[in-house]
Amino acid sequence: MRILALSSLMLVASTAWANPKTVSLSVPTMDCPVCPITVKQALTKVPGVTWAEVSFEKRQATVTFDDAKTNVEALTHATKNAGYPSKLVEPGK
Ligand SMILES: [Cu+2]
């Protein structure tokens, strides 16, 4: 009984300790200030995404996600489906 309680507790803990990851995506085809709204919606709809911010000025999206639930490929796929192909901006570039 005690072991059962402990293992279910650990399951809850491992979910809470999911690894958040933040990446920047280049979205060069955004051509007016309304575009970022569409891109942001597309990104936040991806399961595992916890936060998305899109800058029209920089033509960039910054996305925070749980890397156990999704990945960069899913993010770029989502923006492409919304009409805005994107690609990962390598850190330091
Ligand atoms: Cu637009």
PDB file of the backbone (N, CA, C, O) and the ligand in Angstrom, with CONECT records:
HET     CU  A 101       1
ATOM      1  N   MET A   1       0.829  -1.202   0.000  1.00  0.00           N
ATOM      2  CA  MET A   1       0.000   0.000   0.000  1.00  0.00           C
ATOM      3  C   MET A   1       0.866   1.257   0.000  1.00  0.00           C
ATOM      4  O   MET A   1       0.602   2.206  -0.738  1.00  0.00           O
ATOM      5  N   ARG A   2       1.889   1.251   0.825  1.00  0.00           N
ATOM      6  CA  ARG A   2       2.768   2.420   0.918  1.00  0.00           C
ATOM      7  C   ARG A   2       3.541   2.622  -0.404  1.00  0.00           C
ATOM      8  O   ARG A   2       3.720   3.745  -0.876  1.00  0.00           O
ATOM      9  N   ILE A   3       3.986   1.501  -0.973  1.00  0.00           N
ATOM     10  CA  ILE A   3       4.726   1.565  -2.237  1.00  0.00           C
ATOM     11  C   ILE A   3       3.849   2.154  -3.350  1.00  0.00           C
ATOM     12  O   ILE A   3       4.310   2.951  -4.167  1.00  0.00           O
ATOM     13  N   LEU A   4       2.599   1.749  -3.362  1.00  0.00           N
ATOM     14  CA  LEU A   4       1.667   2.245  -4.367  1.00  0.00           C
ATOM     15  C   LEU A   4       1.517   3.768  -4.261  1.00  0.00           C
ATOM     16  O   LEU A   4       1.543   4.484  -5.262  1.00  0.00           O
ATOM     17  N   ALA A   5       1.362   4.233  -3.034  1.00  0.00           N
ATOM     18  CA  ALA A   5       1.198   5.670  -2.799  1.00  0.00           C
ATOM     19  C   ALA A   5       2.445   6.437  -3.243  1.00  0.00           C
ATOM     20  O   ALA A   5       2.349   7.513  -3.833  1.00  0.00           O
ATOM     21  N   LEU A   6       3.603   5.870  -2.950  1.00  0.00           N
ATOM     22  CA  LEU A   6       4.862   6.508  -3.304  1.00  0.00           C
ATOM     23  C   LEU A   6       5.036   6.600  -4.818  1.00  0.00           C
ATOM     24  O   LEU A   6       5.451   7.636  -5.338  1.00  0.00           O
ATOM     25  N   SER A   7       4.717   5.511  -5.525  1.00  0.00           N
ATOM     26  CA  SER A   7       4.928   5.519  -6.971  1.00  0.00           C
ATOM     27  C   SER A   7       3.969   6.497  -7.665  1.00  0.00           C
ATOM     28  O   SER A   7       4.335   7.119  -8.663  1.00  0.00           O
ATOM     29  N   SER A   8       2.742   6.634  -7.139  1.00  0.00           N
ATOM     30  CA  SER A   8       1.831   7.585  -7.764  1.00  0.00           C
ATOM     31  C   SER A   8       2.278   9.015  -7.479  1.00  0.00           C
ATOM     32  O   SER A   8       2.062   9.916  -8.290  1.00  0.00           O
ATOM     33  N   LEU A   9       2.896   9.213  -6.333  1.00  0.00           N
ATOM     34  CA  LEU A   9       3.449  10.528  -5.999  1.00  0.00           C
ATOM     35  C   LEU A   9       4.581  10.888  -6.958  1.00  0.00           C
ATOM     36  O   LEU A   9       4.686  12.030  -7.406  1.00  0.00           O
ATOM     37  N   MET A  10       5.423   9.908  -7.266  1.00  0.00           N
ATOM     38  CA  MET A  10       6.547  10.148  -8.161  1.00  0.00           C
ATOM     39  C   MET A  10       6.068  10.454  -9.582  1.00  0.00           C
ATOM     40  O   MET A  10       6.693  11.226 -10.310  1.00  0.00           O
ATOM     41  N   LEU A  11       4.959   9.841  -9.958  1.00  0.00           N
ATOM     42  CA  LEU A  11       4.392  10.085 -11.282  1.00  0.00           C
ATOM     43  C   LEU A  11       3.962  11.544 -11.403  1.00  0.00           C
ATOM     44  O   LEU A  11       4.217  12.195 -12.416  1.00  0.00           O
ATOM     45  N   VAL A  12       3.312  12.044 -10.365  1.00  0.00           N
ATOM     46  CA  VAL A  12       2.881  13.441 -10.328  1.00  0.00           C
ATOM     47  C   VAL A  12       4.099  14.358 -10.395  1.00  0.00           C
ATOM     48  O   VAL A  12       4.106  15.353 -11.120  1.00  0.00           O
ATOM     49  N   ALA A  13       5.129  14.006  -9.626  1.00  0.00           N
ATOM     50  CA  ALA A  13       6.331  14.832  -9.570  1.00  0.00           C
ATOM     51  C   ALA A  13       7.031  14.885 -10.924  1.00  0.00           C
ATOM     52  O   ALA A  13       7.482  15.952 -11.341  1.00  0.00           O
ATOM     53  N   SER A  14       7.129  13.761 -11.610  1.00  0.00           N
ATOM     54  CA  SER A  14       7.838  13.765 -12.889  1.00  0.00           C
ATOM     55  C   SER A  14       7.082  14.578 -13.939  1.00  0.00           C
ATOM     56  O   SER A  14       7.696  15.135 -14.849  1.00  0.00           O
ATOM     57  N   THR A  15       5.768  14.650 -13.822  1.00  0.00           N
ATOM     58  CA  THR A  15       4.985  15.477 -14.734  1.00  0.00           C
ATOM     59  C   THR A  15       5.259  16.952 -14.444  1.00  0.00           C
ATOM     60  O   THR A  15       5.409  17.766 -15.355  1.00  0.00           O
ATOM     61  N   ALA A  16       5.319  17.273 -13.153  1.00  0.00           N
ATOM     62  CA  ALA A  16       5.557  18.659 -12.756  1.00  0.00           C
ATOM     63  C   ALA A  16       6.963  19.120 -13.127  1.00  0.00           C
ATOM     64  O   ALA A  16       7.189  20.308 -13.356  1.00  0.00           O
ATOM     65  N   TRP A  17       7.904  18.185 -13.186  1.00  0.00           N
ATOM     66  CA  TRP A  17       9.286  18.552 -13.480  1.00  0.00           C
ATOM     67  C   TRP A  17       9.633  18.420 -14.965  1.00  0.00           C
ATOM     68  O   TRP A  17      10.797  18.232 -15.316  1.00  0.00           O
ATOM     69  N   ALA A  18       8.651  18.516 -15.812  1.00  0.00           N
ATOM     70  CA  ALA A  18       8.915  18.460 -17.245  1.00  0.00           C
ATOM     71  C   ALA A  18       9.918  19.540 -17.623  1.00  0.00           C
ATOM     72  O   ALA A  18       9.974  20.602 -17.003  1.00  0.00           O
ATOM     73  N   ASN A  19      10.698  19.253 -18.636  1.00  0.00           N
ATOM     74  CA  ASN A  19      11.794  20.117 -19.009  1.00  0.00           C
ATOM     75  C   ASN A  19      11.369  21.222 -19.980  1.00  0.00           C
ATOM     76  O   ASN A  19      11.168  20.945 -21.163  1.00  0.00           O
ATOM     77  N   PRO A  20      11.229  22.454 -19.517  1.00  0.00           N
ATOM     78  CA  PRO A  20      10.827  23.504 -20.446  1.00  0.00           C
ATOM     79  C   PRO A  20      12.010  23.948 -21.310  1.00  0.00           C
ATOM     80  O   PRO A  20      13.145  24.030 -20.841  1.00  0.00           O
ATOM     81  N   LYS A  21      11.721  24.227 -22.560  1.00  0.00           N
ATOM     82  CA  LYS A  21      12.772  24.627 -23.488  1.00  0.00           C
ATOM     83  C   LYS A  21      12.277  25.862 -24.252  1.00  0.00           C
ATOM     84  O   LYS A  21      11.108  25.926 -24.635  1.00  0.00           O
ATOM     85  N   THR A  22      13.146  26.824 -24.470  1.00  0.00           N
ATOM     86  CA  THR A  22      12.745  28.019 -25.207  1.00  0.00           C
ATOM     87  C   THR A  22      13.588  28.158 -26.470  1.00  0.00           C
ATOM     88  O   THR A  22      14.816  28.082 -26.426  1.00  0.00           O
ATOM     89  N   VAL A  23      12.910  28.360 -27.588  1.00  0.00           N
ATOM     90  CA  VAL A  23      13.618  28.520 -28.853  1.00  0.00           C
ATOM     91  C   VAL A  23      13.096  29.750 -29.596  1.00  0.00           C
ATOM     92  O   VAL A  23      11.991  30.227 -29.339  1.00  0.00           O
ATOM     93  N   SER A  24      13.909  30.246 -30.513  1.00  0.00           N
ATOM     94  CA  SER A  24      13.469  31.318 -31.394  1.00  0.00           C
ATOM     95  C   SER A  24      13.308  30.771 -32.797  1.00  0.00           C
ATOM     96  O   SER A  24      14.148  30.020 -33.294  1.00  0.00           O
ATOM     97  N   LEU A  25      12.206  31.164 -33.427  1.00  0.00           N
ATOM     98  CA  LEU A  25      11.962  30.753 -34.803  1.00  0.00           C
ATOM     99  C   LEU A  25      11.943  31.994 -35.681  1.00  0.00           C
ATOM    100  O   LEU A  25      11.365  33.020 -35.321  1.00  0.00           O
ATOM    101  N   SER A  26      12.573  31.885 -36.819  1.00  0.00           N
ATOM    102  CA  SER A  26      12.533  32.962 -37.794  1.00  0.00           C
ATOM    103  C   SER A  26      11.299  32.764 -38.674  1.00  0.00           C
ATOM    104  O   SER A  26      11.101  31.695 -39.252  1.00  0.00           O
ATOM    105  N   VAL A  27      10.468  33.812 -38.770  1.00  0.00           N
ATOM    106  CA  VAL A  27       9.251  33.737 -39.584  1.00  0.00           C
ATOM    107  C   VAL A  27       9.287  34.873 -40.604  1.00  0.00           C
ATOM    108  O   VAL A  27       8.622  35.893 -40.419  1.00  0.00           O
ATOM    109  N   PRO A  28      10.057  34.705 -41.676  1.00  0.00           N
ATOM    110  CA  PRO A  28      10.340  35.821 -42.588  1.00  0.00           C
ATOM    111  C   PRO A  28       9.153  36.312 -43.409  1.00  0.00           C
ATOM    112  O   PRO A  28       9.181  37.438 -43.905  1.00  0.00           O
ATOM    113  N   THR A  29       8.111  35.497 -43.566  1.00  0.00           N
ATOM    114  CA  THR A  29       7.027  35.902 -44.470  1.00  0.00           C
ATOM    115  C   THR A  29       5.927  36.718 -43.791  1.00  0.00           C
ATOM    116  O   THR A  29       4.939  37.057 -44.442  1.00  0.00           O
ATOM    117  N   MET A  30       6.065  37.040 -42.516  1.00  0.00           N
ATOM    118  CA  MET A  30       5.081  37.923 -41.876  1.00  0.00           C
ATOM    119  C   MET A  30       5.228  39.310 -42.491  1.00  0.00           C
ATOM    120  O   MET A  30       6.293  39.922 -42.414  1.00  0.00           O
ATOM    121  N   ASP A  31       4.134  39.805 -43.111  1.00  0.00           N
ATOM    122  CA  ASP A  31       4.288  41.081 -43.828  1.00  0.00           C
ATOM    123  C   ASP A  31       3.386  42.207 -43.321  1.00  0.00           C
ATOM    124  O   ASP A  31       3.389  43.296 -43.894  1.00  0.00           O
ATOM    125  N   CYS A  32       2.621  41.966 -42.266  1.00  0.00           N
ATOM    126  CA  CYS A  32       1.865  43.057 -41.659  1.00  0.00           C
ATOM    127  C   CYS A  32       1.674  42.768 -40.177  1.00  0.00           C
ATOM    128  O   CYS A  32       1.873  41.636 -39.736  1.00  0.00           O
ATOM    129  N   PRO A  33       1.287  43.786 -39.402  1.00  0.00           N
ATOM    130  CA  PRO A  33       1.229  43.600 -37.936  1.00  0.00           C
ATOM    131  C   PRO A  33       0.185  42.588 -37.456  1.00  0.00           C
ATOM    132  O   PRO A  33       0.181  42.220 -36.281  1.00  0.00           O
ATOM    133  N   VAL A  34      -0.695  42.137 -38.347  1.00  0.00           N
ATOM    134  CA  VAL A  34      -1.709  41.159 -37.952  1.00  0.00           C
ATOM    135  C   VAL A  34      -1.157  39.726 -38.031  1.00  0.00           C
ATOM    136  O   VAL A  34      -1.621  38.839 -37.315  1.00  0.00           O
ATOM    137  N   CYS A  35      -0.179  39.511 -38.891  1.00  0.00           N
ATOM    138  CA  CYS A  35       0.405  38.172 -39.067  1.00  0.00           C
ATOM    139  C   CYS A  35       0.824  37.512 -37.744  1.00  0.00           C
ATOM    140  O   CYS A  35       0.532  36.334 -37.536  1.00  0.00           O
ATOM    141  N   PRO A  36       1.498  38.240 -36.850  1.00  0.00           N
ATOM    142  CA  PRO A  36       1.956  37.576 -35.612  1.00  0.00           C
ATOM    143  C   PRO A  36       0.830  36.943 -34.805  1.00  0.00           C
ATOM    144  O   PRO A  36       1.055  35.965 -34.091  1.00  0.00           O
ATOM    145  N   ILE A  37      -0.388  37.494 -34.911  1.00  0.00           N
ATOM    146  CA  ILE A  37      -1.525  36.934 -34.172  1.00  0.00           C
ATOM    147  C   ILE A  37      -1.809  35.510 -34.653  1.00  0.00           C
ATOM    148  O   ILE A  37      -2.015  34.598 -33.852  1.00  0.00           O
ATOM    149  N   THR A  38      -1.816  35.339 -35.974  1.00  0.00           N
ATOM    150  CA  THR A  38      -2.046  34.018 -36.565  1.00  0.00           C
ATOM    151  C   THR A  38      -0.933  33.047 -36.175  1.00  0.00           C
ATOM    152  O   THR A  38      -1.193  31.898 -35.817  1.00  0.00           O
ATOM    153  N   VAL A  39       0.291  33.519 -36.249  1.00  0.00           N
ATOM    154  CA  VAL A  39       1.442  32.669 -35.927  1.00  0.00           C
ATOM    155  C   VAL A  39       1.401  32.263 -34.455  1.00  0.00           C
ATOM    156  O   VAL A  39       1.641  31.105 -34.114  1.00  0.00           O
ATOM    157  N   LYS A  40       1.099  33.221 -33.596  1.00  0.00           N
ATOM    158  CA  LYS A  40       1.030  32.941 -32.158  1.00  0.00           C
ATOM    159  C   LYS A  40      -0.063  31.917 -31.850  1.00  0.00           C
ATOM    160  O   LYS A  40       0.138  31.002 -31.051  1.00  0.00           O
ATOM    161  N   GLN A  41      -1.218  32.082 -32.492  1.00  0.00           N
ATOM    162  CA  GLN A  41      -2.317  31.121 -32.289  1.00  0.00           C
ATOM    163  C   GLN A  41      -1.903  29.725 -32.720  1.00  0.00           C
ATOM    164  O   GLN A  41      -2.162  28.747 -32.019  1.00  0.00           O
ATOM    165  N   ALA A  42      -1.259  29.635 -33.875  1.00  0.00           N
ATOM    166  CA  ALA A  42      -0.832  28.340 -34.393  1.00  0.00           C
ATOM    167  C   ALA A  42       0.140  27.666 -33.426  1.00  0.00           C
ATOM    168  O   ALA A  42       0.063  26.459 -33.197  1.00  0.00           O
ATOM    169  N   LEU A  43       1.052  28.455 -32.862  1.00  0.00           N
ATOM    170  CA  LEU A  43       2.055  27.892 -31.960  1.00  0.00           C
ATOM    171  C   LEU A  43       1.454  27.475 -30.615  1.00  0.00           C
ATOM    172  O   LEU A  43       1.785  26.412 -30.089  1.00  0.00           O
ATOM    173  N   THR A  44       0.575  28.308 -30.062  1.00  0.00           N
ATOM    174  CA  THR A  44       0.015  27.982 -28.745  1.00  0.00           C
ATOM    175  C   THR A  44      -0.932  26.785 -28.815  1.00  0.00           C
ATOM    176  O   THR A  44      -1.219  26.159 -27.795  1.00  0.00           O
ATOM    177  N   LYS A  45      -1.419  26.465 -30.017  1.00  0.00           N
ATOM    178  CA  LYS A  45      -2.306  25.303 -30.179  1.00  0.00           C
ATOM    179  C   LYS A  45      -1.547  23.982 -30.164  1.00  0.00           C
ATOM    180  O   LYS A  45      -2.144  22.922 -29.975  1.00  0.00           O
ATOM    181  N   VAL A  46      -0.226  24.045 -30.363  1.00  0.00           N
ATOM    182  CA  VAL A  46       0.564  22.807 -30.350  1.00  0.00           C
ATOM    183  C   VAL A  46       0.619  22.263 -28.914  1.00  0.00           C
ATOM    184  O   VAL A  46       1.048  22.971 -28.003  1.00  0.00           O
ATOM    185  N   PRO A  47       0.185  21.008 -28.709  1.00  0.00           N
ATOM    186  CA  PRO A  47       0.224  20.450 -27.353  1.00  0.00           C
ATOM    187  C   PRO A  47       1.651  20.444 -26.807  1.00  0.00           C
ATOM    188  O   PRO A  47       2.575  19.976 -27.472  1.00  0.00           O
ATOM    189  N   GLY A  48       1.820  20.962 -25.604  1.00  0.00           N
ATOM    190  CA  GLY A  48       3.151  21.023 -24.999  1.00  0.00           C
ATOM    191  C   GLY A  48       3.724  22.429 -24.987  1.00  0.00           C
ATOM    192  O   GLY A  48       4.656  22.717 -24.237  1.00  0.00           O
ATOM    193  N   VAL A  49       3.164  23.316 -25.823  1.00  0.00           N
ATOM    194  CA  VAL A  49       3.627  24.707 -25.838  1.00  0.00           C
ATOM    195  C   VAL A  49       3.007  25.453 -24.659  1.00  0.00           C
ATOM    196  O   VAL A  49       1.787  25.466 -24.493  1.00  0.00           O
ATOM    197  N   THR A  50       3.848  26.065 -23.854  1.00  0.00           N
ATOM    198  CA  THR A  50       3.342  26.766 -22.666  1.00  0.00           C
ATOM    199  C   THR A  50       3.320  28.274 -22.872  1.00  0.00           C
ATOM    200  O   THR A  50       2.604  28.988 -22.169  1.00  0.00           O
ATOM    201  N   TRP A  51       4.099  28.761 -23.833  1.00  0.00           N
ATOM    202  CA  TRP A  51       4.196  30.207 -24.010  1.00  0.00           C
ATOM    203  C   TRP A  51       4.710  30.513 -25.414  1.00  0.00           C
ATOM    204  O   TRP A  51       5.627  29.853 -25.904  1.00  0.00           O
ATOM    205  N   ALA A  52       4.116  31.516 -26.057  1.00  0.00           N
ATOM    206  CA  ALA A  52       4.607  31.935 -27.375  1.00  0.00           C
ATOM    207  C   ALA A  52       4.457  33.438 -27.509  1.00  0.00           C
ATOM    208  O   ALA A  52       3.431  34.016 -27.152  1.00  0.00           O
ATOM    209  N   GLU A  53       5.507  34.059 -28.034  1.00  0.00           N
ATOM    210  CA  GLU A  53       5.477  35.497 -28.265  1.00  0.00           C
ATOM    211  C   GLU A  53       6.021  35.721 -29.669  1.00  0.00           C
ATOM    212  O   GLU A  53       7.052  35.156 -30.034  1.00  0.00           O
ATOM    213  N   VAL A  54       5.334  36.542 -30.457  1.00  0.00           N
ATOM    214  CA  VAL A  54       5.765  36.737 -31.835  1.00  0.00           C
ATOM    215  C   VAL A  54       6.006  38.217 -32.084  1.00  0.00           C
ATOM    216  O   VAL A  54       5.143  39.052 -31.813  1.00  0.00           O
ATOM    217  N   SER A  55       7.182  38.530 -32.600  1.00  0.00           N
ATOM    218  CA  SER A  55       7.531  39.918 -32.901  1.00  0.00           C
ATOM    219  C   SER A  55       7.474  40.151 -34.407  1.00  0.00           C
ATOM    220  O   SER A  55       8.181  39.509 -35.184  1.00  0.00           O
ATOM    221  N   PHE A  56       6.613  41.089 -34.794  1.00  0.00           N
ATOM    222  CA  PHE A  56       6.538  41.443 -36.212  1.00  0.00           C
ATOM    223  C   PHE A  56       7.805  42.186 -36.647  1.00  0.00           C
ATOM    224  O   PHE A  56       8.318  41.965 -37.743  1.00  0.00           O
ATOM    225  N   GLU A  57       8.298  43.063 -35.779  1.00  0.00           N
ATOM    226  CA  GLU A  57       9.503  43.853 -36.110  1.00  0.00           C
ATOM    227  C   GLU A  57      10.701  42.949 -36.399  1.00  0.00           C
ATOM    228  O   GLU A  57      11.455  43.179 -37.345  1.00  0.00           O
ATOM    229  N   LYS A  58      10.861  41.920 -35.570  1.00  0.00           N
ATOM    230  CA  LYS A  58      12.017  41.016 -35.720  1.00  0.00           C
ATOM    231  C   LYS A  58      11.729  39.848 -36.652  1.00  0.00           C
ATOM    232  O   LYS A  58      12.639  39.104 -37.017  1.00  0.00           O
ATOM    233  N   ARG A  59      10.451  39.684 -37.044  1.00  0.00           N
ATOM    234  CA  ARG A  59      10.019  38.514 -37.828  1.00  0.00           C
ATOM    235  C   ARG A  59      10.439  37.238 -37.102  1.00  0.00           C
ATOM    236  O   ARG A  59      10.944  36.288 -37.701  1.00  0.00           O
ATOM    237  N   GLN A  60      10.210  37.254 -35.790  1.00  0.00           N
ATOM    238  CA  GLN A  60      10.642  36.117 -34.987  1.00  0.00           C
ATOM    239  C   GLN A  60       9.599  35.708 -33.972  1.00  0.00           C
ATOM    240  O   GLN A  60       8.863  36.536 -33.436  1.00  0.00           O
ATOM    241  N   ALA A  61       9.554  34.416 -33.721  1.00  0.00           N
ATOM    242  CA  ALA A  61       8.693  33.879 -32.674  1.00  0.00           C
ATOM    243  C   ALA A  61       9.575  33.279 -31.588  1.00  0.00           C
ATOM    244  O   ALA A  61      10.561  32.600 -31.874  1.00  0.00           O
ATOM    245  N   THR A  62       9.207  33.540 -30.343  1.00  0.00           N
ATOM    246  CA  THR A  62       9.900  32.920 -29.224  1.00  0.00           C
ATOM    247  C   THR A  62       8.904  31.978 -28.553  1.00  0.00           C
ATOM    248  O   THR A  62       7.814  32.384 -28.149  1.00  0.00           O
ATOM    249  N   VAL A  63       9.299  30.725 -28.445  1.00  0.00           N
ATOM    250  CA  VAL A  63       8.360  29.709 -27.972  1.00  0.00           C
ATOM    251  C   VAL A  63       8.962  28.906 -26.825  1.00  0.00           C
ATOM    252  O   VAL A  63      10.104  28.453 -26.897  1.00  0.00           O
ATOM    253  N   THR A  64       8.182  28.742 -25.778  1.00  0.00           N
ATOM    254  CA  THR A  64       8.578  27.879 -24.670  1.00  0.00           C
ATOM    255  C   THR A  64       7.686  26.650 -24.691  1.00  0.00           C
ATOM    256  O   THR A  64       6.462  26.759 -24.756  1.00  0.00           O
ATOM    257  N   PHE A  65       8.304  25.487 -24.635  1.00  0.00           N
ATOM    258  CA  PHE A  65       7.535  24.246 -24.703  1.00  0.00           C
ATOM    259  C   PHE A  65       8.172  23.164 -23.842  1.00  0.00           C
ATOM    260  O   PHE A  65       9.328  23.261 -23.429  1.00  0.00           O
ATOM    261  N   ASP A  66       7.380  22.138 -23.590  1.00  0.00           N
ATOM    262  CA  ASP A  66       7.830  20.977 -22.836  1.00  0.00           C
ATOM    263  C   ASP A  66       8.441  19.997 -23.844  1.00  0.00           C
ATOM    264  O   ASP A  66       7.738  19.450 -24.694  1.00  0.00           O
ATOM    265  N   ASP A  67       9.736  19.786 -23.739  1.00  0.00           N
ATOM    266  CA  ASP A  67      10.395  18.967 -24.775  1.00  0.00           C
ATOM    267  C   ASP A  67      10.089  17.471 -24.644  1.00  0.00           C
ATOM    268  O   ASP A  67      10.555  16.666 -25.450  1.00  0.00           O
ATOM    269  N   ALA A  68       9.309  17.106 -23.631  1.00  0.00           N
ATOM    270  CA  ALA A  68       8.837  15.727 -23.552  1.00  0.00           C
ATOM    271  C   ALA A  68       7.557  15.555 -24.370  1.00  0.00           C
ATOM    272  O   ALA A  68       7.172  14.438 -24.716  1.00  0.00           O
ATOM    273  N   LYS A  69       6.908  16.679 -24.671  1.00  0.00           N
ATOM    274  CA  LYS A  69       5.621  16.620 -25.360  1.00  0.00           C
ATOM    275  C   LYS A  69       5.675  17.071 -26.817  1.00  0.00           C
ATOM    276  O   LYS A  69       4.871  16.626 -27.635  1.00  0.00           O
ATOM    277  N   THR A  70       6.618  17.949 -27.141  1.00  0.00           N
ATOM    278  CA  THR A  70       6.682  18.406 -28.525  1.00  0.00           C
ATOM    279  C   THR A  70       8.121  18.750 -28.884  1.00  0.00           C
ATOM    280  O   THR A  70       9.023  18.620 -28.056  1.00  0.00           O
ATOM    281  N   ASN A  71       8.332  19.188 -30.116  1.00  0.00           N
ATOM    282  CA  ASN A  71       9.691  19.490 -30.556  1.00  0.00           C
ATOM    283  C   ASN A  71       9.663  20.611 -31.599  1.00  0.00           C
ATOM    284  O   ASN A  71       8.595  21.046 -32.030  1.00  0.00           O
ATOM    285  N   VAL A  72      10.837  21.062 -31.990  1.00  0.00           N
ATOM    286  CA  VAL A  72      10.952  22.189 -32.920  1.00  0.00           C
ATOM    287  C   VAL A  72      10.265  21.873 -34.253  1.00  0.00           C
ATOM    288  O   VAL A  72       9.632  22.737 -34.860  1.00  0.00           O
ATOM    289  N   GLU A  73      10.402  20.636 -34.687  1.00  0.00           N
ATOM    290  CA  GLU A  73       9.786  20.239 -35.955  1.00  0.00           C
ATOM    291  C   GLU A  73       8.265  20.440 -35.935  1.00  0.00           C
ATOM    292  O   GLU A  73       7.677  20.906 -36.911  1.00  0.00           O
ATOM    293  N   ALA A  74       7.642  20.081 -34.808  1.00  0.00           N
ATOM    294  CA  ALA A  74       6.189  20.265 -34.665  1.00  0.00           C
ATOM    295  C   ALA A  74       5.826  21.750 -34.689  1.00  0.00           C
ATOM    296  O   ALA A  74       4.775  22.131 -35.205  1.00  0.00           O
ATOM    297  N   LEU A  75       6.695  22.578 -34.132  1.00  0.00           N
ATOM    298  CA  LEU A  75       6.441  24.024 -34.093  1.00  0.00           C
ATOM    299  C   LEU A  75       6.524  24.636 -35.491  1.00  0.00           C
ATOM    300  O   LEU A  75       5.652  25.403 -35.898  1.00  0.00           O
ATOM    301  N   THR A  76       7.583  24.287 -36.217  1.00  0.00           N
ATOM    302  CA  THR A  76       7.732  24.836 -37.566  1.00  0.00           C
ATOM    303  C   THR A  76       6.630  24.302 -38.489  1.00  0.00           C
ATOM    304  O   THR A  76       6.176  24.992 -39.402  1.00  0.00           O
ATOM    305  N   HIS A  77       6.218  23.073 -38.231  1.00  0.00           N
ATOM    306  CA  HIS A  77       5.129  22.472 -38.989  1.00  0.00           C
ATOM    307  C   HIS A  77       3.828  23.258 -38.752  1.00  0.00           C
ATOM    308  O   HIS A  77       3.067  23.510 -39.687  1.00  0.00           O
ATOM    309  N   ALA A  78       3.588  23.635 -37.504  1.00  0.00           N
ATOM    310  CA  ALA A  78       2.369  24.367 -37.144  1.00  0.00           C
ATOM    311  C   ALA A  78       2.327  25.745 -37.813  1.00  0.00           C
ATOM    312  O   ALA A  78       1.281  26.156 -38.317  1.00  0.00           O
ATOM    313  N   THR A  79       3.445  26.453 -37.819  1.00  0.00           N
ATOM    314  CA  THR A  79       3.434  27.777 -38.460  1.00  0.00           C
ATOM    315  C   THR A  79       3.298  27.642 -39.969  1.00  0.00           C
ATOM    316  O   THR A  79       2.657  28.470 -40.615  1.00  0.00           O
ATOM    317  N   LYS A  80       3.901  26.598 -40.530  1.00  0.00           N
ATOM    318  CA  LYS A  80       3.801  26.367 -41.970  1.00  0.00           C
ATOM    319  C   LYS A  80       2.349  26.095 -42.366  1.00  0.00           C
ATOM    320  O   LYS A  80       1.864  26.605 -43.376  1.00  0.00           O
ATOM    321  N   ASN A  81       1.660  25.276 -41.548  1.00  0.00           N
ATOM    322  CA  ASN A  81       0.246  24.993 -41.801  1.00  0.00           C
ATOM    323  C   ASN A  81      -0.611  26.247 -41.709  1.00  0.00           C
ATOM    324  O   ASN A  81      -1.636  26.349 -42.384  1.00  0.00           O
ATOM    325  N   ALA A  82      -0.203  27.199 -40.884  1.00  0.00           N
ATOM    326  CA  ALA A  82      -0.938  28.455 -40.731  1.00  0.00           C
ATOM    327  C   ALA A  82      -0.598  29.427 -41.863  1.00  0.00           C
ATOM    328  O   ALA A  82      -1.185  30.504 -41.958  1.00  0.00           O
ATOM    329  N   GLY A  83       0.349  29.044 -42.718  1.00  0.00           N
ATOM    330  CA  GLY A  83       0.713  29.880 -43.863  1.00  0.00           C
ATOM    331  C   GLY A  83       2.023  30.620 -43.705  1.00  0.00           C
ATOM    332  O   GLY A  83       2.388  31.436 -44.551  1.00  0.00           O
ATOM    333  N   TYR A  84       2.737  30.335 -42.615  1.00  0.00           N
ATOM    334  CA  TYR A  84       3.996  31.037 -42.355  1.00  0.00           C
ATOM    335  C   TYR A  84       5.132  30.068 -42.072  1.00  0.00           C
ATOM    336  O   TYR A  84       5.349  29.687 -40.922  1.00  0.00           O
ATOM    337  N   PRO A  85       5.854  29.670 -43.101  1.00  0.00           N
ATOM    338  CA  PRO A  85       6.988  28.769 -42.870  1.00  0.00           C
ATOM    339  C   PRO A  85       7.997  29.428 -41.919  1.00  0.00           C
ATOM    340  O   PRO A  85       8.258  30.627 -42.011  1.00  0.00           O
ATOM    341  N   SER A  86       8.546  28.643 -41.027  1.00  0.00           N
ATOM    342  CA  SER A  86       9.518  29.182 -40.083  1.00  0.00           C
ATOM    343  C   SER A  86      10.686  28.226 -39.960  1.00  0.00           C
ATOM    344  O   SER A  86      10.604  27.058 -40.340  1.00  0.00           O
ATOM    345  N   LYS A  87      11.764  28.743 -39.426  1.00  0.00           N
ATOM    346  CA  LYS A  87      12.878  27.840 -39.136  1.00  0.00           C
ATOM    347  C   LYS A  87      13.573  28.264 -37.855  1.00  0.00           C
ATOM    348  O   LYS A  87      13.509  29.423 -37.445  1.00  0.00           O
ATOM    349  N   LEU A  88      14.227  27.316 -37.242  1.00  0.00           N
ATOM    350  CA  LEU A  88      14.893  27.544 -35.970  1.00  0.00           C
ATOM    351  C   LEU A  88      16.037  28.540 -36.122  1.00  0.00           C
ATOM    352  O   LEU A  88      16.851  28.438 -37.041  1.00  0.00           O
ATOM    353  N   VAL A  89      16.085  29.503 -35.208  1.00  0.00           N
ATOM    354  CA  VAL A  89      17.209  30.424 -35.159  1.00  0.00           C
ATOM    355  C   VAL A  89      18.224  29.818 -34.190  1.00  0.00           C
ATOM    356  O   VAL A  89      17.939  29.641 -33.006  1.00  0.00           O
ATOM    357  N   GLU A  90      19.405  29.506 -34.708  1.00  0.00           N
ATOM    358  CA  GLU A  90      20.411  28.901 -33.853  1.00  0.00           C
ATOM    359  C   GLU A  90      20.876  29.914 -32.808  1.00  0.00           C
ATOM    360  O   GLU A  90      21.106  31.078 -33.136  1.00  0.00           O
ATOM    361  N   PRO A  91      21.016  29.485 -31.563  1.00  0.00           N
ATOM    362  CA  PRO A  91      21.465  30.414 -30.519  1.00  0.00           C
ATOM    363  C   PRO A  91      22.805  31.050 -30.899  1.00  0.00           C
ATOM    364  O   PRO A  91      23.710  30.377 -31.393  1.00  0.00           O
ATOM    365  N   GLY A  92      22.910  32.343 -30.663  1.00  0.00           N
ATOM    366  CA  GLY A  92      24.165  33.034 -30.958  1.00  0.00           C
ATOM    367  C   GLY A  92      24.246  33.589 -32.365  1.00  0.00           C
ATOM    368  O   GLY A  92      25.252  34.191 -32.739  1.00  0.00           O
ATOM    369  N   LYS A  93      23.182  33.389 -33.161  1.00  0.00           N
ATOM    370  CA  LYS A  93      23.190  33.932 -34.515  1.00  0.00           C
ATOM    371  C   LYS A  93      22.194  35.080 -34.653  1.00  0.00           C
ATOM    372  O   LYS A  93      22.066  35.661 -35.731  1.00  0.00           O
TER     373      LYS A  93
HETATM  374 CU    CU A 101      -0.339  39.982 -42.127  1.00  0.00          CU2+
END
